[in-house]
Amino acid sequence: MSASGHQQPVRSLSPEGLLPDAYQPFNWRLSNRCILNVSTYYKQPLELLKKRWYEGRESARTGPSSLQFVPSLDQYWHMSLTLLTDRLRLTPLVDADIDLSLEIFTDPVVVKYVCDLMTEAQIRQEMSNWTKRGGNGGIGIWRIAHRKTGEKFGSALLLPMPIDEDDTDYSLVVLGEMPNGDIEIGYCLKRSAWGQGYATEACRRLLRFAFEETPLNEVVASFNEENVPSKRVLEKSGLVDRGHMRCYGKEGPNFRITRDEWNELQKLV
């Protein structure tokens, strides 16, 4: 409390502007004398967050400065999950993007090479998985929108590549843990956003993020072999055809790019 009796502003652990406006701060009381304001993009029980984010603290003595932070998690507050290009803004998918998900996954033309048509109930149920973040925040799904107008175009992702399953295993997407195995890059755009280069622009930006902001040394991708436009997007993004691999429960194209390969491509830009 201040001398006037008004509560002083609590300290935020998230650098201003790093997280999209859609992510609202929440508070928890660490002691009778300390309220810590933490901005977060990931929904987990408070007790679990406390366990993962703090250690070596018996009590909050005089305020946030007395807390001991887990060093390995400091990076969460020093990276931006908002990714910009000349035309696009990529931000982590949130519940408010249900309108975009409904438009995409109820369009038979859009999902032809992606999945079966989904009902509104199925889409709403899946949103809790689609909004998960893993690793240092760098594993998950991003919304693709126009940088100036804000129009939503679709989504892009970095997620664990399923091998024998026919869909992503979202139990592997856990904040603070990098999934084992391959991480795939992918995208899905609504029909009105096709043919304008948005998919390639988003994939290139996501690869830059993967190799500059996460510990990933390789990113992979696969697609339905009839989907020639997707193959071109991957090639233009720098991924290399390395034959076939088992993914999504069957044999599919095996496109990959390593950190070293990506670095070499940047020398040519």
Summary of the structure (lengths in Angstrom):
residues: 269
radius of gyration: 20.4
end to end distance: 54.5
largest distance: 70.4
contacts: 750
relative contact order: 0.11
helix: 30%
strand: 27%
